[in-house]
Amino acid sequence: MKKRGRQSILSIILLVILAISVYSESFNIENLGLPGFDDVNNEYTSSRTVVLKLNISSNATVCGFSNDDNNSYGIWEPCTETKFWLLSQNSGNKTVFIKINHSDFSIAYYNDSIYYNYTGTGLDTTPPTKPIFVTGNYSNNNRSQTVEWEGSTDPESEILGIPIIYEYRVLLNAIENLTWTKTTENKITYQINTTQDDNVTFEVKATNSAGLTNTSSITINMDLVPPTEPNITSSLNTTSWHNDTTVFLNWSGIDDKSVMGYSYVFTQNQEIDPDSIPEGDINDLENHINKTFNLANDGIYYFKIRTIDSARNPSNITEVSIKIDQTPPSRPEIIDSFQLATGTLNITWYPSSDLSGIDRYEVELSDIDNFSYINYSANFTTNKANFSNINHADYYIRIRAQNNVGLVSVWSNEDEIIYDSTPPTITFQSPGNDIIARNNPILILKTDEDSTCYYNENNEFIYTGKRYHETRIILSDFDNITCIDEAGNKLQTILSLGSLSVSTTPSISNPIDVSAYSNMMKKFYITTTHFGFEKQDFEVYLDNVSIPFSIFPTEEIGNYSFTFQSPNEPGEYELKINDLTIDLTVNDLNFTTRFETSQTISDYENSFQTVKGKLGIYTFGFISNSVINGFESDANFLSSTSSSKNQRLLFFNTKISNQNKKEYLYYTNDFLNNNPTINDYSFKEKKNKIIISNPKIRINTTADYGSGLMNLKIQLVKKSTTEKTITIRKQDSIGNSIKVYD
């Protein structure tokens, strides 16, 4: 604090007192300022050099100055209004004394003080800015509160390098809970227990280098109750299917304190839930209450949303689904259609598939194949259609499906239904008008169309509905047959059945000789003197050993078809069926290969393991690893037959060597056992190597052909301008191929 005043040595002298009142003089000390400071406090200086400001009267003559001592003035010197002065050393409060001598010989005394500190403390005249809180006004933490603020700014403190000092205090419901406490951070966490609707106030005070302060406060309201889940409105019905490409959703939420915003997801994965971070513009989260979403794919979209209040309490999730189907149904396929004689048309088809489901099928009937005129049309909700009381005619039918969003499939395959007014016909009957061995035979019928057959008016056959019908009857009680086709046309007839002559053992008259291949199913026909026998009436032996078999009535030659499994080994066998003995010859299964061509084959021949012929300049044929014991040929085919079922056969095709063109040779690992020769090529197998030789080509290799990459060098013996190297790669597990080019 400055101390200003004027003192007279003889203050008791009235003249001096009168002089003071006459001379209007003053004296004060000012600092030199500081770069970067717009204004400074002249009560402080950071420099020992100061400016003395004198306001002296006109009759002042000389002045004297002293530091900190009213008795140590320097020499008299002319008085000036401004004088630079050097304060005494060491920081602290400094007082400068001055005495002024006047022309009337009166002396006036003055002094002023200034605080010297080289750090510049006290020079600042403006307080720092207020701390700005970046913490929200709501919290859901009832155990502690955290506040954070942006630091205050003070240019002068920054220039001087003196940090701002922060202090804070805490009030709970306006009552001090923590007194002023210093901190060096701009974020604090304070442990305090709270309940719903409590208010926690934080006051933060910033103090600069001059001791000037600025204070901010924030009150945090305790909100421990989550908001209600939001309401959603949609531009599309959330229970129906749609084929739209966008949907507009609007939402709103309620909280007893304040809504911060909304967190949501729009996804086709129902497992994903929204987090607790609001969506939208960070500066306007509360008003982000609608959005248009694109619907690019078929399927169900799930919109899940929750309200987030200002204390970051999340609400429960509200969910709606948007069902999108932008794809027409699949094409229906007609299975069957038939027209009843009563004028009813029935149609069935494979149903269409569609995401939103099928609303209806449109079925059209036309007597014109291009459907230029529609005779009948109707909609059906299942994959079956029924038209009643239609005119008897031939119709073309087509069907298309419409799904639940109005999209229509392409038309189905077209089916033609021919009006059927003809009853079915029996094409086979067993037994017929023959001698029947028993009173309860199995009756077998065959019809020329799918039918359902009955006997004695209303007794349905055990097996019926197609073209084969079977049931057991009692001859003495048998009356008539009724067969009804799918169109409802009815055949009613009395079958002509033979007479009953009871026989328990069928007598078989043929065949005598049968041949078969080994281990194959063999079928032949037998004739019996009676009809109506069944499997249990037959006994079958092969070389006196009972074997399994099957036997059925037949419309082929004879009464029954007989089937059994031939032996594995070729040879002659005795096959006995009841009292009939049959000579059975079993042959091995040969391996036959045949090559056919429209060109003319010449010079065909066969040898021990080869069959070959010529087509123009080409020689072609088969090489076998077993003996070829059968050979056939003519101008258009060449074939070989081997008795070995495990024969390995190689087909080759090579130009005749004297053409000096491309030479082709194919071989297979472990294929050749007997070293045959084709044209000029000879084959020899030695350990794991195949040695190939030709008088016109020199072939050198020591490579195994078991696996990996083989390099084969082939050099033409005849004159050639180039030497060629051919690489042989193993192609598969069976073998390799070699191609030689000159």
C-alpha positions in Angstrom: 0.0 0.0 0.0 1.4 3.3 -1.0 2.0 6.0 1.6 1.9 9.5 0.3 2.2 12.9 2.2 4.3 15.9 2.8 6.2 16.7 6.0 7.8 19.9 7.1 10.9 19.9 9.4 9.3 22.5 11.5 5.8 21.2 11.3 4.9 23.3 14.4 5.7 26.5 12.5 2.6 28.0 11.2 4.5 29.4 8.2 5.4 25.9 6.9 1.8 24.8 7.4 0.7 27.8 5.4 3.4 26.9 2.7 2.0 23.4 2.4 -1.4 24.7 1.7 0.1 27.1 -0.8 2.3 24.6 -2.8 0.1 22.1 -4.6 2.7 19.4 -5.1 2.7 15.6 -5.3 5.1 12.7 -5.7 4.5 9.0 -6.7 6.5 6.0 -8.0 5.6 4.2 -11.2 7.0 0.9 -12.6 8.5 0.7 -16.2 5.7 -1.7 -17.3 6.3 -5.1 -18.8 6.3 -6.3 -22.5 3.0 -8.0 -23.3 1.1 -6.3 -20.4 -1.7 -3.9 -21.5 -2.0 -2.5 -18.1 0.1 -3.0 -14.9 -0.4 -2.3 -11.2 1.9 0.5 -10.2 1.9 -0.7 -6.7 4.4 -3.4 -7.9 7.5 -3.6 -10.0 9.6 -6.4 -11.3 12.6 -4.1 -11.9 14.7 -2.1 -9.5 14.6 0.8 -12.0 11.4 2.8 -11.5 10.1 6.2 -12.6 9.6 9.0 -10.1 6.8 11.3 -11.0 6.9 14.8 -9.5 4.2 17.5 -9.6 6.1 20.5 -8.2 5.2 24.2 -7.8 6.7 26.9 -9.9 9.0 28.2 -7.1 10.6 24.9 -6.5 14.4 25.1 -6.9 16.3 21.9 -6.0 15.4 18.4 -4.9 17.0 15.7 -2.9 16.2 11.9 -3.0 16.8 9.0 -0.6 16.1 5.2 -0.6 14.4 3.8 2.5 15.8 6.5 4.7 14.6 10.0 5.5 18.1 11.0 6.6 20.3 9.9 3.7 19.6 12.3 0.9 22.0 12.8 -1.8 23.2 16.1 -3.1 20.8 18.7 -4.2 19.9 18.6 -7.8 17.6 20.5 -10.1 14.0 19.4 -9.8 12.4 17.6 -12.8 8.9 16.2 -13.3 10.3 12.7 -14.3 13.3 10.9 -12.9 14.6 7.3 -13.3 15.5 5.9 -9.9 17.2 2.7 -8.8 15.6 1.0 -5.8 17.6 -0.7 -3.2 18.4 -4.4 -3.5 16.4 -7.3 -2.3 12.7 -7.9 -2.8 10.2 -6.2 -0.6 8.3 -3.0 0.0 10.4 0.0 -1.1 10.0 3.6 0.0 11.5 6.6 -1.7 11.9 9.9 0.1 12.1 13.3 -1.6 12.6 16.9 -0.3 12.0 20.0 -2.3 13.6 23.4 -1.6 11.7 26.5 -2.7 12.7 30.0 -3.6 11.3 31.2 -0.3 13.6 28.8 1.4 10.8 26.6 2.6 11.5 22.8 2.3 8.7 20.3 1.6 9.1 16.5 2.3 7.3 13.7 0.4 7.5 9.9 0.1 5.9 7.0 -1.8 6.2 3.2 -1.7 6.2 0.4 -4.3 6.6 -3.4 -3.9 9.6 -4.8 -5.7 9.6 -8.5 -6.7 11.7 -9.6 -9.7 9.1 -12.3 -10.6 6.5 -9.7 -11.5 4.0 -10.8 -8.9 1.3 -8.2 -8.4 1.8 -6.5 -11.8 -1.4 -8.0 -13.2 -4.5 -5.9 -13.0 -7.1 -8.4 -14.5 -8.3 -11.6 -12.9 -8.0 -14.9 -14.9 -11.0 -16.2 -16.9 -13.5 -18.4 -15.2 -13.0 -22.1 -15.3 -15.4 -23.7 -17.8 -16.9 -27.0 -16.7 -17.1 -29.7 -19.3 -19.0 -32.1 -17.0 -22.7 -32.5 -17.4 -25.3 -31.4 -14.8 -26.6 -34.9 -14.1 -25.0 -38.0 -12.6 -26.1 -41.6 -11.9 -23.1 -42.4 -9.6 -24.3 -42.3 -6.0 -20.8 -43.0 -4.6 -18.5 -40.4 -6.1 -18.6 -37.4 -8.5 -16.1 -36.4 -11.0 -15.9 -32.9 -12.5 -13.6 -31.6 -15.1 -13.1 -28.1 -16.4 -11.2 -26.3 -19.0 -8.3 -24.3 -17.4 -8.6 -20.6 -16.8 -6.6 -18.3 -19.0 -4.5 -15.4 -17.8 -2.1 -13.9 -20.4 0.0 -12.0 -17.8 0.5 -15.2 -15.8 1.7 -17.0 -18.9 4.2 -14.2 -19.7 5.5 -14.3 -16.2 5.5 -18.1 -16.1 3.6 -18.1 -12.9 0.9 -20.9 -13.0 -2.7 -20.3 -12.0 -3.6 -21.8 -8.7 -6.9 -23.7 -8.4 -9.0 -24.3 -5.4 -12.3 -26.1 -5.1 -14.9 -26.8 -2.5 -17.9 -29.2 -2.5 -21.4 -28.5 -1.2 -24.1 -31.2 -0.8 -27.6 -29.7 -1.0 -26.1 -26.2 -0.5 -24.3 -27.3 2.7 -20.5 -27.3 2.6 -19.2 -30.8 2.5 -15.5 -30.0 1.7 -13.8 -26.6 2.4 -11.5 -24.9 -0.1 -8.8 -27.3 -1.2 -6.0 -26.7 -3.6 -5.4 -28.8 -6.6 -2.9 -28.9 -9.5 -5.3 -30.8 -11.8 -8.3 -29.7 -13.8 -10.2 -32.9 -13.1 -11.1 -34.2 -9.6 -13.1 -37.1 -8.3 -14.7 -36.7 -4.9 -16.1 -39.6 -2.9 -19.5 -38.7 -1.7 -22.6 -40.7 -1.0 -25.8 -39.4 -2.5 -29.4 -40.4 -3.1 -32.0 -39.6 -5.8 -32.5 -35.9 -6.3 -29.5 -34.8 -4.2 -27.5 -31.8 -5.6 -23.8 -31.8 -5.4 -22.2 -28.4 -6.1 -18.6 -27.9 -7.0 -17.0 -24.4 -6.8 -13.7 -23.9 -8.5 -11.6 -20.8 -7.9 -8.7 -19.7 -10.1 -6.1 -17.3 -8.7 -3.4 -15.6 -10.8 0.0 -14.1 -10.0 -1.5 -10.9 -8.7 -3.8 -12.8 -6.3 -6.8 -11.9 -8.4 -9.5 -14.7 -8.6 -12.4 -15.9 -10.6 -14.8 -18.6 -9.5 -17.2 -20.9 -11.3 -19.6 -23.5 -10.0 -21.6 -26.4 -11.3 -24.4 -28.2 -9.6 -24.8 -31.9 -10.4 -28.3 -33.4 -9.9 -28.4 -37.0 -8.9 -30.6 -39.1 -11.3 -30.6 -42.7 -10.4 -33.8 -43.6 -12.2 -33.7 -44.6 -15.9 -36.0 -43.0 -18.5 -39.0 -44.8 -20.0 -38.4 -46.7 -23.2 -39.1 -44.6 -26.3 -42.1 -44.7 -28.5 -41.6 -45.5 -32.2 -43.8 -44.6 -35.2 -43.0 -46.0 -38.6 -44.0 -45.1 -42.2 -44.4 -48.8 -42.8 -46.7 -51.2 -40.9 -44.4 -53.2 -38.5 -46.4 -56.4 -38.7 -46.9 -56.7 -42.5 -44.5 -57.4 -45.3 -43.5 -54.6 -47.8 -41.5 -54.2 -51.0 -40.4 -50.6 -50.2 -36.8 -49.5 -50.5 -36.9 -47.0 -47.5 -38.6 -46.6 -44.2 -39.0 -43.4 -42.1 -38.9 -43.9 -38.4 -39.7 -41.4 -35.7 -39.2 -41.8 -31.9 -39.6 -40.0 -28.6 -38.7 -40.6 -25.0 -39.5 -39.3 -21.6 -37.3 -38.7 -18.5 -38.2 -37.1 -15.2 -35.0 -35.0 -15.5 -33.6 -34.5 -18.9 -33.2 -36.6 -22.1 -29.7 -36.5 -23.6 -30.5 -38.5 -26.7 -31.2 -41.9 -28.2 -29.0 -44.9 -29.0 -30.3 -47.2 -31.7 -29.3 -49.9 -34.2 -30.9 -50.7 -37.6 -29.8 -54.2 -38.5 -30.8 -57.6 -39.9 -29.0 -59.3 -37.0 -31.5 -59.6 -34.2 -28.7 -60.4 -31.7 -27.3 -56.8 -31.9 -28.5 -54.3 -29.2 -27.8 -50.6 -29.0 -25.1 -49.3 -26.7 -25.4 -46.4 -24.3 -23.9 -43.7 -26.6 -26.4 -41.4 -28.2 -26.5 -41.1 -32.0 -26.6 -37.9 -34.0 -25.1 -34.5 -33.8 -23.1 -34.2 -30.6 -24.4 -30.6 -30.2 -28.0 -31.5 -30.7 -28.5 -35.1 -29.5 -31.8 -34.5 -27.9 -33.4 -33.4 -31.2 -32.2 -36.4 -33.2 -35.7 -38.0 -33.2 -36.2 -39.4 -36.7 -34.3 -40.9 -39.7 -34.9 -42.4 -43.1 -33.3 -45.9 -43.5 -32.5 -47.6 -46.8 -33.8 -51.2 -47.3 -31.3 -52.7 -49.7 -31.9 -56.4 -49.0 -34.8 -58.8 -48.5 -35.5 -60.0 -45.0 -36.4 -58.6 -41.6 -34.8 -55.4 -40.4 -34.8 -54.8 -36.6 -34.9 -51.3 -35.3 -33.9 -51.2 -31.6 -33.7 -48.0 -29.6 -33.2 -46.8 -26.0 -33.5 -43.4 -24.4 -30.4 -42.1 -22.7 -31.0 -39.4 -20.1 -28.6 -36.7 -19.1 -27.2 -38.8 -16.3 -26.5 -41.5 -19.0 -29.1 -43.9 -17.6 -30.3 -46.1 -20.5 -33.9 -47.1 -20.8 -35.2 -50.5 -21.7 -35.1 -51.3 -25.4 -38.0 -50.7 -27.7 -37.9 -52.9 -30.8 -39.9 -52.9 -34.1 -39.3 -55.0 -37.1 -39.6 -54.0 -40.8 -40.3 -56.9 -43.1 -39.0 -56.4 -46.7 -39.6 -58.7 -49.7 -38.5 -57.2 -53.0 -38.3 -60.5 -54.9 -41.2 -62.2 -56.7 -42.1 -65.8 -55.7 -40.4 -68.7 -57.3 -42.0 -70.2 -60.4 -44.7 -72.9 -59.5 -44.4 -76.2 -61.3 -47.4 -78.2 -62.2 -47.3 -81.8 -60.9 -50.6 -83.3 -62.2 -53.9 -82.3 -63.7 -56.8 -84.4 -64.7 -60.3 -83.8 -65.8 -63.1 -85.9 -64.4 -65.9 -87.2 -66.5 -68.3 -85.2 -64.3 -66.9 -81.9 -65.6 -64.5 -81.3 -62.7 -60.9 -80.4 -63.3 -58.3 -81.0 -60.6 -54.8 -79.5 -60.6 -51.9 -79.9 -58.2 -48.5 -78.1 -58.4 -45.3 -77.7 -56.4 -45.9 -74.6 -54.3 -43.9 -71.4 -54.8 -41.4 -70.3 -52.2 -41.4 -66.7 -51.0 -40.1 -64.8 -48.1 -43.3 -63.0 -47.3 -45.5 -66.0 -48.1 -47.9 -66.7 -50.9 -51.1 -64.7 -50.9 -52.7 -66.6 -53.8 -52.2 -68.5 -57.0 -53.8 -67.5 -60.2 -54.8 -70.4 -62.4 -55.8 -70.0 -66.0 -57.4 -72.5 -68.4 -57.4 -71.9 -72.2 -58.2 -74.1 -75.2 -55.6 -72.1 -77.1 -51.9 -72.9 -76.4 -50.8 -69.2 -76.5 -53.5 -68.3 -73.9 -54.9 -65.5 -76.2 -58.3 -66.4 -74.9 -58.9 -67.5 -71.3 -61.8 -69.9 -70.8 -61.5 -70.1 -67.0 -59.6 -68.2 -64.4 -59.6 -68.4 -60.6 -57.5 -67.7 -57.5 -56.6 -70.3 -55.0 -54.7 -70.1 -51.6 -53.2 -73.6 -51.7 -51.3 -75.6 -54.3 -54.5 -77.3 -55.4 -57.1 -76.1 -57.8 -60.6 -77.4 -58.5 -62.8 -76.2 -61.4 -66.4 -77.5 -61.4 -68.9 -77.7 -64.2 -66.5 -76.8 -67.0 -67.1 -77.8 -70.5 -65.6 -81.0 -71.7 -62.6 -80.1 -73.8 -58.8 -80.2 -74.0 -57.3 -77.4 -72.0 -53.9 -75.8 -71.5 -53.1 -74.8 -67.9 -50.7 -72.3 -66.4 -50.2 -70.9 -62.9 -48.5 -68.0 -61.3 -48.1 -67.0 -57.6 -48.6 -63.6 -55.9 -46.8 -63.0 -52.7 -48.0 -60.9 -49.7 -46.5 -57.7 -51.0 -48.1 -58.0 -54.4 -45.2 -59.3 -56.5 -46.1 -61.9 -59.1 -44.0 -64.8 -60.2 -43.4 -65.9 -63.8 -46.0 -68.3 -65.3 -45.5 -71.9 -64.5 -44.7 -74.6 -67.0 -47.7 -75.1 -69.3 -49.6 -78.4 -68.9 -52.1 -79.8 -71.4 -54.9 -81.9 -70.1 -56.7 -84.1 -72.6 -60.4 -84.7 -71.9 -60.7 -88.4 -71.0 -64.0 -90.1 -71.6 -62.7 -93.6 -72.0 -62.7 -96.2 -69.2 -59.5 -98.1 -68.5 -58.8 -101.4 -70.2 -57.3 -104.6 -68.6 -54.2 -105.5 -70.5 -53.0 -108.5 -68.4 -54.7 -111.0 -66.1 -53.3 -113.8 -64.0 -54.7 -116.3 -63.5 -56.7 -116.2 -66.7 -59.0 -118.7 -68.3 -56.6 -121.5 -67.2 -56.5 -124.4 -64.9 -56.2 -122.9 -61.4 -54.3 -124.8 -58.7 -56.1 -123.3 -55.6 -59.4 -121.7 -54.5 -57.7 -118.6 -53.1 -55.2 -117.5 -55.7 -53.6 -114.0 -56.0 -55.3 -112.1 -58.8 -53.0 -109.8 -60.7 -54.4 -107.2 -63.2 -52.6 -104.6 -65.4 -54.5 -101.6 -66.8 -53.6 -99.2 -69.6 -53.8 -96.2 -67.3 -53.6 -95.3 -63.7 -56.7 -96.7 -62.0 -58.2 -98.0 -58.8 -59.7 -101.4 -59.0 -62.3 -103.2 -56.9 -63.8 -106.7 -56.9 -67.3 -107.7 -56.0 -68.4 -104.1 -56.3 -66.7 -102.4 -53.3 -63.7 -104.5 -52.2 -60.6 -102.5 -53.1 -57.5 -104.4 -54.3 -54.8 -104.7 -51.7 -52.3 -103.0 -54.1 -53.9 -100.6 -56.6 -53.9 -97.0 -57.8 -51.4 -97.2 -60.6 -51.4 -99.7 -63.6 -50.5 -102.7 -61.5 -53.2 -104.2 -59.2 -53.0 -107.2 -56.9 -55.3 -108.9 -54.4 -56.2 -112.3 -53.1 -59.7 -113.6 -54.1 -61.9 -116.6 -53.3 -62.8 -118.3 -56.6 -66.1 -119.6 -55.3 -67.1 -116.1 -54.1 -65.7 -114.1 -56.9 -68.2 -112.0 -59.0 -67.0 -108.9 -60.9 -64.3 -106.3 -61.4 -64.6 -102.5 -61.3 -61.7 -100.2 -62.3 -62.0 -96.4 -62.2 -59.4 -94.1 -63.8 -58.4 -90.7 -62.6 -61.0 -89.0 -64.8 -63.8 -91.1 -63.1 -64.4 -93.3 -66.1 -65.5 -96.7 -64.9 -64.8 -100.2 -66.2 -67.1 -102.9 -65.0 -66.6 -106.4 -66.2 -66.8 -110.1 -65.2 -63.5 -111.8 -65.6 -63.2 -115.0 -67.4 -61.4 -117.3 -64.9 -60.5 -121.0 -65.5 -61.6 -124.0 -63.6 -60.3 -125.1 -60.3 -58.1 -128.2 -60.3 -56.4 -128.4 -56.9 -52.7 -129.1 -57.2 -50.0 -128.5 -54.6 -46.9 -129.2 -56.7 -46.4 -127.3 -59.9 -45.2 -129.3 -62.9 -42.7 -127.3 -65.0 -42.2 -128.1 -68.6 -39.4 -125.8 -69.7 -36.6 -124.7 -70.1 -33.9 -127.3 -70.3 -30.7 -125.3 -70.8 -29.8 -121.9 -69.3 -26.6 -119.8 -69.5 -25.5 -116.9 -67.3 -22.5 -114.7 -66.5 -20.8 -115.2 -63.2 -22.1 -113.4 -60.1 -25.0 -111.8 -62.0 -28.7 -111.8 -61.5 -30.3 -114.2 -64.1 -33.9 -114.2 -65.1 -35.7 -116.7 -67.4 -39.3 -117.9 -67.9 -40.9 -121.2 -66.9 -44.2 -122.8 -67.9 -46.4 -124.7 -65.5 -49.4 -126.9 -66.1 -51.5 -125.0 -63.6 -51.9 -121.3 -62.7 -52.2 -119.6 -59.3 -49.1 -121.0 -57.7 -47.1 -118.9 -55.3 -43.4 -118.8 -54.2 -43.9 -121.3 -51.4 -45.0 -123.9 -54.0 -41.4 -123.9 -55.5 -38.1 -125.5 -54.3 -34.9 -124.4 -56.0 -31.5 -126.2 -55.7 -28.1 -125.4 -57.3 -25.9 -128.5 -57.2 -28.2 -129.9 -54.5 -27.9 -126.7 -52.4 -31.0 -124.6 -51.7 -30.6 -121.1 -53.0 -32.8 -117.9 -52.7 -34.9 -116.9 -55.7 -37.9 -114.9 -56.8 -40.9 -115.9 -58.9 -43.8 -113.9 -60.3 -46.6 -114.4 -62.8 -45.7 -112.9 -66.1 -47.3 -111.9 -69.4 -44.2 -113.0 -71.2 -43.5 -116.5 -72.6 -44.6 -119.0 -70.0 -46.5 -118.5 -66.8 -43.8 -117.2 -64.4 -40.6 -115.2 -64.5 -37.8 -116.8 -62.4 -34.8 -114.9 -61.0 -31.7 -116.0 -59.1 -28.1 -115.1 -58.4 -25.6 -117.0 -60.6 -22.4 -118.5 -59.0 -19.2 -116.6 -58.7 -17.1 -119.1 -60.6 -17.6 -120.0 -64.3 -18.5 -123.7 -65.0 -21.3 -126.2 -65.5 -24.0 -126.5 -62.8 -27.2 -128.4 -62.2 -30.2 -126.1 -61.4 -33.3 -127.9 -60.2 -36.8 -126.3 -59.8 -39.2 -128.8 -58.3 -39.1 -131.8 -60.7 -37.4 -129.9 -63.5 -33.6 -130.3 -63.9 -31.8 -127.5 -65.9 -28.3 -127.5 -67.2 -26.7 -124.2 -66.2 -23.6 -122.9 -67.9 -21.9 -119.9 -66.1 -19.5 -117.9 -68.2 -16.9 -115.4 -67.1 -17.6 -111.7 -67.7 -15.3 -110.5 -70.5 -13.8 -107.0 -70.8 -14.5 -105.7 -74.3 -13.4 -102.3 -75.7 -14.7 -101.0 -79.0 -13.6 -98.1 -81.1 -16.0 -96.9 -83.9 -15.4 -94.3 -86.6 -17.0 -93.1 -89.8 -13.7 -93.3 -91.6 -12.2 -96.4 -93.2 -9.9 -98.5 -91.1 -7.2 -100.5 -92.9 -4.4 -102.9 -92.0 -6.1 -103.9 -88.8 -4.4 -106.8 -86.9 -4.0 -108.1 -83.4 -1.0 -109.7 -81.6 -0.3 -111.0 -78.1 -1.3 -107.8 -76.2 -2.1 -105.3 -79.0 -4.9 -104.6 -81.4 -4.2 -101.9 -84.0 -5.3 -100.5 -87.4 -4.6 -97.5 -89.6 -6.7 -94.4 -90.4 -4.8 -92.6 -93.2 -1.3 -91.8 -91.9 -2.3 -92.6 -88.3 -1.8 -95.9 -86.5 -4.1 -96.4 -83.5 -5.2 -99.2 -81.3 -5.2 -100.8 -77.8 -2.4 -102.1 -75.6 -3.4 -104.4 -72.8 -1.5 -105.6 -69.7 -3.2 -109.0 -70.2 -3.7 -111.3 -73.1 -6.2 -110.2 -75.7 -8.1 -113.3 -76.6 -10.8 -111.7 -78.7 -10.5 -109.5 -81.7 -13.1 -108.0 -84.1 -12.8 -105.4 -86.8 -14.1 -104.2 -90.1 -13.9 -100.9 -92.0 -15.6 -98.9 -89.3 -14.8 -100.4 -85.9 -12.0 -102.1 -84.0 -12.6 -104.1 -80.7 -10.6 -106.2 -78.3 -11.9 -108.7 -75.7 -10.0 -110.0 -72.6 -11.0 -112.6 -70.1 -9.5 -110.5 -67.3 -11.9 -108.3 -65.4 -9.0 -106.3 -64.0 -7.5 -105.7 -67.4 -5.8 -102.3 -68.0 -6.1 -101.0 -71.5 -4.3 -98.1 -73.1 -5.6 -96.4 -76.3 -2.8 -95.0 -78.5 -2.8 -92.9 -81.6 0.5 -92.1 -83.5 1.5 -91.0 -86.9 3.4 -93.5 -89.0 7.1 -92.9 -88.2 8.3 -92.5 -91.8 6.2 -89.3 -92.1 8.8 -87.5 -90.0 6.1 -85.4 -88.4 4.9 -85.3 -84.8 5.5 -88.5 -82.8 3.1 -89.2 -79.9 3.6 -91.8 -77.3 1.5 -92.3 -74.1 2.4 -94.7 -71.3 1.1 -95.4 -67.8 3.0 -96.4 -64.7 3.3 -100.1 -64.1 1.2 -100.6 -67.2 3.2 -102.8 -69.6 4.2 -106.2 -68.4 5.3 -108.0 -71.6 7.1 -105.3 -73.5 5.0 -105.1 -76.7 6.1 -103.1 -79.7 4.1 -100.5 -81.6 5.5 -99.4 -84.9 9.2 -98.6 -84.1 8.6 -98.1 -80.3 9.6 -100.7 -77.9 8.9 -100.8 -74.1 10.9 -102.3 -71.3 10.2 -102.0 -67.6 13.2 -102.2 -65.3 12.7 -101.6 -61.6 11.1 -98.2 -61.3 12.1 -97.0 -64.7 10.6 -97.3 -68.1 13.1 -97.4 -71.0 11.7 -96.2 -74.3 13.6 -96.7 -77.5 13.2 -95.7 -81.2 15.7 -95.9 -84.0 15.0 -92.3 -85.1 15.0 -90.8 -81.6 17.6 -91.0 -78.9 15.9 -90.9 -75.4 18.0 -90.6 -72.3 16.6 -90.4 -68.8 17.4 -91.9 -65.3 14.5 -90.2 -63.6 12.1 -92.2 -61.5 8.5 -91.9 -62.6 7.1 -92.3 -59.1 6.6 -88.6 -58.2 7.7 -85.0 -58.7 9.1 -83.3 -61.8 11.0 -85.3 -64.5 13.3 -83.8 -67.1 13.6 -85.9 -70.3 16.0 -85.0 -73.0 15.1 -86.2 -76.5 17.5 -85.7 -79.4 16.7 -86.5 -83.1 19.2 -88.7 -84.7 18.5 -87.4 -88.1 19.6 -83.9 -89.0 17.8 -81.2 -87.1 18.6 -77.5 -86.7 17.5 -77.5 -83.1 17.7 -79.7 -80.1 14.5 -79.8 -78.0 14.0 -80.6 -74.3 10.7 -81.9 -73.2 9.5 -81.9 -69.6 7.3 -84.7 -68.4 5.0 -83.9 -65.5 3.1 -86.4 -63.5 -0.5 -85.7 -64.3 -2.3 -87.9 -61.8 -2.0 -91.0 -59.6 -2.4 -93.2 -62.7 0.5 -92.1 -64.8 2.3 -89.6 -67.1 2.2 -88.7 -70.7 5.1 -87.9 -73.1 4.8 -85.8 -76.2 7.7 -85.7 -78.6 8.0 -83.0 -81.3 10.7 -82.7 -84.0 
